[in-house]
Amino acid sequence: MELQTKIKRYRSEHDQTLRFLKQWEEALQAAARADQEFRNIGLARLCEMETQLTALVRHCEEEEQEFDDRAIEHLQDEHAQLQELTGSYKRLLRVLCTTPATRSLVELGQQLVAQLRRHIAYEEGLLKQIEDGQARILQR
């Protein structure tokens, strides 16, 4: 696949992920509210989003196959952290019926959203370097 096509695809995926993170944050905020009705709505939305989390993990795995050795080590470390947080988040999602579990779920979700935003910013920086010709990061 042509370099510019890959960069365009990654940017599109990053934009989609950032839109999802905004929706996720809104659901986390609703789940954190004291009002039971809002909390239930937020928790239901969070449960519906679990499949999108699995897709994010798959996205990370696909990226690792695209980048060369210089960039891959850092990406693998970040992806491993994201996968660990995602696993913890999904386990908590399954026991969300108690208020303390809800609070933990919201806090962990917020941490994961923040880390995903930082990760996308890092990858966008790599893409910018490639476009500027400062680094040869993509193999194919």
C-alpha positions in Angstrom: 0.0 0.0 0.0 1.3 3.4 -0.9 2.7 5.5 2.0 0.2 8.4 1.6 -2.7 5.9 1.5 -1.5 4.3 4.8 -1.1 7.7 6.5 -4.6 8.8 5.3 -6.0 5.5 6.7 -4.3 5.9 10.0 -5.5 9.5 10.3 -9.0 8.4 9.5 -8.9 5.7 12.2 -7.5 8.2 14.7 -10.3 10.6 13.9 -12.9 7.8 14.4 -11.2 6.8 17.7 -11.2 10.4 19.0 -15.0 10.7 18.2 -15.5 7.4 20.1 -13.5 8.8 23.0 -15.8 11.8 23.2 -18.8 9.5 23.4 -17.1 7.3 25.9 -16.3 10.3 28.1 -19.9 11.4 28.0 -21.0 7.9 29.1 -18.4 7.8 31.9 -19.7 11.2 33.1 -23.3 9.9 33.1 -22.2 6.8 34.9 -20.4 8.9 37.6 -23.5 10.9 38.4 -25.3 10.5 41.7 -28.7 10.4 40.1 -29.6 6.7 39.6 -31.4 7.2 36.3 -28.4 9.0 34.7 -26.0 6.5 36.2 -28.0 3.6 34.7 -28.1 5.3 31.3 -24.4 5.8 31.4 -23.6 2.3 32.5 -25.8 0.9 29.7 -24.0 3.0 27.2 -20.6 1.8 28.6 -21.7 -1.8 28.2 -22.7 -1.2 24.6 -19.2 0.2 23.9 -17.4 -2.9 24.9 -17.1 -4.1 21.3 -15.5 -0.9 20.2 -12.8 -1.4 22.9 -12.1 -4.8 21.3 -11.7 -3.1 18.0 -9.2 -0.6 19.5 -7.1 -3.5 20.7 -7.2 -5.1 17.2 -6.2 -1.7 15.7 -3.1 -1.7 18.0 -2.2 -5.2 16.9 -2.5 -4.2 13.2 -0.3 -1.1 13.7 2.5 -3.2 15.2 2.8 -5.1 11.9 3.2 -1.9 9.9 5.9 0.0 11.7 9.7 -0.7 11.5 12.0 -1.6 14.4 12.8 1.9 15.4 9.2 2.9 16.2 7.8 -0.5 17.1 9.4 -0.9 20.5 7.7 2.3 21.8 4.4 1.4 20.1 4.5 -2.1 21.6 5.0 -0.7 25.1 2.1 1.7 24.7 -0.1 -0.9 23.2 0.7 -3.3 26.0 -0.3 -0.7 28.5 -3.5 0.1 26.6 -4.4 -3.6 26.4 -3.8 -4.1 30.1 -6.0 -1.1 31.0 -8.6 -2.3 28.5 -8.6 -5.8 30.1 -9.0 -4.3 33.6 -11.7 -2.0 32.4 -13.7 -4.8 30.7 -13.5 -6.9 33.9 -14.9 -4.1 36.0 -17.5 -3.5 33.4 -18.9 -6.9 34.1 -19.4 -6.1 37.9 -20.8 -2.7 37.5 -23.9 -3.2 39.6 -22.4 -1.7 42.8 -21.6 2.0 43.4 -17.9 1.4 44.4 -17.5 -0.7 41.2 -19.1 2.0 39.2 -16.7 4.6 40.6 -13.7 2.3 39.8 -15.1 1.7 36.3 -15.4 5.4 35.7 -12.0 6.2 37.0 -10.3 3.5 35.0 -12.3 4.5 31.9 -11.2 8.1 32.3 -7.6 6.9 32.7 -7.9 4.8 29.5 -9.4 7.6 27.5 -6.6 9.9 28.5 -3.9 7.3 27.6 -5.6 6.7 24.3 -5.6 10.4 23.5 -1.9 10.6 24.3 -1.2 7.5 22.2 -3.0 9.0 19.2 -1.1 12.2 19.6 2.2 10.2 19.6 1.2 8.3 16.5 0.2 11.5 14.8 3.6 12.9 15.5 5.1 9.8 13.8 2.9 10.3 10.8 4.0 14.0 10.7 7.7 12.9 10.7 7.0 10.6 7.9 5.3 13.2 5.9 8.1 15.7 6.5 10.6 13.1 5.4 12.4 13.2 8.8 12.0 9.5 9.5 11.4 6.3 7.6 9.1 4.5 10.0 6.6 2.5 7.9 8.1 -0.6 6.2 5.7 -1.1 3.3 
